[in-house]
Amino acid sequence: MIRLTRYLLPLLIASTAACAQAPSTSQASANRVPVFKSSANAVVVDVVVTKGQGEPVQSLHKQDFQVFEDGKPQSIDYFEEHTALPDPQINLVKMPPNVYTNVPAAPLTDSVNVLLLDSLNTPRQDQSFMREQLLKYLKNKQPSTRIAIFTLGSKLNLIQGFTGDSGLLQAALKDKHFGFSPVTAEPSRSRSDDDADKEEVAIKAEAFGGPRGMGTAGVAALQQSQAEYAGYQGDQRVAMTLDALQHLGRFLAGIPGRKNLIWFASSYPIYFFPKSTEKQPLNNHGEYAKQIKATSDLLTLSKVAVYPIDAEGMMNDHPMDSEHDLGAAGMGGGLLHNTMEGAAGRSETISTMQQLAADTGGQAIFNANDLDGALNRAIHNGDHYYTLVYTPANKQMDGNFRSIQIKLGDSKDQLSYRRGYYADDNSAPSLISAKPQKTIVSASGSNQEPAQHSDPLTPLLTRGMPAATQILYAVRVQSADPQPALTAKHLGANTKLTGAFTRYTADFLIDPKKIQLDLTPEGNRTGKIQVGLLAWDHEGKALNWVGGTMVLDLNSTAYAEIQKTGIRAHAELDVPLTNVYLSTGVYDLTANKAGTLEIPLAPAAPAAALSSPSGK
């Protein structure tokens, strides 16, 4: 073990003290807010209240709100205001090389933000504009704003987990292998695809001697075939979009607080709840009704508000584009027809965006060339909100849609909230988790016992999760020196790990003031801490894991010593030679509190290259 205690503890304490000057409401709220599942028949609604130019309305009270379900008044069981704190000037102590800490750089808000960059439903030229505007925003992002970035093309990809570090977010976006670059996903349709179809029809019509775009049965059959294929592509986009949103719902389920899903696209193929003019739910998506309801349930349980942002910026007329009649374009009546057709398409897109936002409690942003500013407004809009919980008077879980209406007296302020839910008897969505840990973590001055088959820490170590800060710690992560031989037995619980690897050591220094150590009748202090490492590849596949439980039983002398030196833990893990995201974590099994931190590791030199044949 590397002796870090006396060197790192002053740095950890200094960083903690600096951050404590402006404490966050996030952890306090996480401890106070009860967790409700749909099976408990409780409805949780987050409400954003704004005025004027989008400024938040603060200091409202429970009695200011009225809640109605299907037009019937409901009693509010629980109420809380979530206030975004201003960003103070905090200068954290600089950590030594290879040393990381989960002490936040600024007070954290009660909400997190997911950027979904959708190339599946966005033309290539709009993607370039979107990328440029996002980089502009990230350069000036506030450190308290926690963001994760996903891309949606042929599949959903996580390119950066939750972090407030602007540099990490920009680097992830620019990464040549895993970042975001303009692409055309397989089921997508571009203007050039429409242009090619119309050109093919024109050539066929000329070959049959008929007028352009008209004519024979062969031309009509070709047009029908093209329409069917375009419809197939549309169906594929709907299915892939729903699958991506369900993955996001499951991923976000384990994160407390409100989640703002900021979705950049040029078109939106779905909505969740029936329109006010529809007698039956989801008339326009009947074949996907079951999948849409399942997706809506996941987003509801995960407290996700959708903020659709039009990636095109300003919605301009394109009367000469291929989706219009190119033969008529430029001629008075034809040009007017194309312009009107374009306006109808834009109107449909705006309507869908507004419905998505209204369905989930977000806000739609369109006709704005300043996507940087639009993104800033969306995040600012979701930072301050109120949580209301009520138990519906209608106890029947019949799967039908229930509308929610919230009023704020005679106020003219704007309210954004989820406008309903499906009364499905669902349990909370399952969390992604790795296999149970088996290997014991060594710890100075403590007894050890095997970790349980299932544990509360592992789900918090999922790739991309935000850092938990209820327990603060520093950890030095570096390749072991010397490295073992390539033929040495692998360390870690993944028995299928093969090939070249690097062995890493992780030395934890845990702030003892954040750990509950109970006083026994004998005068000792006892507690139980779980420590774990879980290595992921960029695709979110668990590569290897290790962890265990430390049982602390400290006499007065040992207790006084750890107040000075901190609680130490040491672990070693072998990982393949690839980009690795190492999730580290500490869990207080007595107080049910956690600290976690994800650390990106570049490929290091393989074990065989750094060791003797004997591995000594």
PyMOL commands that set and color helices and strands:
alter all, ss='L'
color gray80, all
select helices_A, chain A and resi 5-20+26-32+38-40+62-64+124-139+166-174+191-207+217-252+283-301+332-360+371-383+458-461+512-514+556-565+608-610
alter helices_A, ss='H'
color red, helices_A
select strands_A, chain A and resi 43-51+55-56+66-69+72-74+76-82+99-101+111-118+147-152+156-163+258-265+304-310+385-390+401-407+414-417+420-422+447-449+473-479+501-510+518-519+525-536+542-554+567-576+580-588+593-601
alter strands_A, ss='S'
color yellow, strands_A
deselect
rebuild
show_as cartoon
